[in-house]
């Protein structure tokens, strides 16, 4: 069930981000002709917003009152801001919604029917919102590609395009499946889709960059070298430890870690300061009544957030509409203890650099602690290079803190680090086998019934089935947390039916954050899906055998089932969403 080689024309990678999204592509013929120069052959597109030209566009979706697509990205922001208040009430406006798929504490019950709230708390199925967004990016690529490459045929898309969709490495299986199904609903077939983990894409990008450039700092890709990829995005921070093997391929040496410490939380700190100065109700009223100005306020802050601050203060333009509905800002700033830190001059809010940097400190502190934890791990010994990628890595404050906090490490910030993931994802689509092995994030197994043994199994687990005593809820481990699994490595086990007339074997799949769980109701165990292996020929009774073959080494878990009676092998659907009511 691994991705089979395809005779495709082009690889397209969609980087679906929390704050910004975009795509990149390259031709298969160019890759085969000259792999070493292929980075220069990868194309990205651009979106315009006034005098701003960007290679990504905001992850913002606008739907009409009938839930039909209106616009996406900068167009959605502009369309919504120009509407009257009545029109805004009718429409659905979603922004920065990718974070709802991040299962931070293991309590998220993600289903195909999970609802998502828009800016005004109106709800729609999250699947519809993600589907519309992916479809827009897919259709945008197809339309622009066909206009510019009249001599190249990419239709039908299923045959000529390999699509790569990027996801954070810290996401769990239900979130990955959710994105796959949204992509399929958007018109991307499963057969033409690859899921790429974002820090792996960044590592691949840096490997190619090292090939193409005579850069001593990037001379980390020799066999045996180890490095940490710090992918700092808008919503999440993804950190992965990679090692270059003797064959030049990459393998993970520690399971990916991270958290919701991305750039949007800097925005939240700034917003909280504004709410402290002019009051939360006024900011909320401003957001609802003057939405265009509210969007512009944070666009301006986003620019300042990425710029190097050379002076004593950071000047941020405040819309006139906010000044009109708020009280004396200078007086309220003084009341909040910010008299010497924040000053309003005409329509400019002047924030002392030290105060401005406080917006970043809480998030950056968490990132530094997590990087330190990863670097002191036993499995990461010898790692002396940190590669920073992602949009938030463009922040000089984050760069400086990482360099100062880890003086013994070489910190590499490759050119266009905000595009490292999407460009690396294109390279992954051209050569998926470049990632040779990955660390298993959890202990995975299935719930089984085994013969009850007195004094070994607890009495509470004893159950009489078909006249025999069984121990129920046994965690039958397929692979343990922290094990290095090669991408084509298979793990299989054999099971027997309990009843003679049984026509299938059903197995519930569990994940545990402990290495050796005993029972599926132990602390740290979570049901994540199920699989069913059909076995219609019942003539062998309880002596029939079913083999379940798991593949864990790819970016998603796949399963193959074999009914040994009929010798028929089937791809078993493992559903990570159905069992999450």
PyMOL commands that set and color helices and strands:
alter all, ss='L'
color gray80, all
select helices_A, chain A and resi 28-33+38-41+74-82+85-90+98-101+126-148+157-160+173-185+190-192+198-212+216-218+264-278+280-289+291-306+320-325+329-335+353-375+378-380+391-394+396-405+417-430+432-434+459-461+541-543
alter helices_A, ss='H'
color red, helices_A
select strands_A, chain A and resi 10-16+20-27+43-44+47-49+52-54+57-58+60-63+69-72+92-95+115-117+123-125+161-167+193-197+226-232+237-244+250-259+313-317+342-345+348-352+385-389+410-412+435-439+443-451+462-465+468-479+484-486+491-495+504-512+525-534+546-551+558-563+568-572
alter strands_A, ss='S'
color yellow, strands_A
deselect
rebuild
show_as cartoon
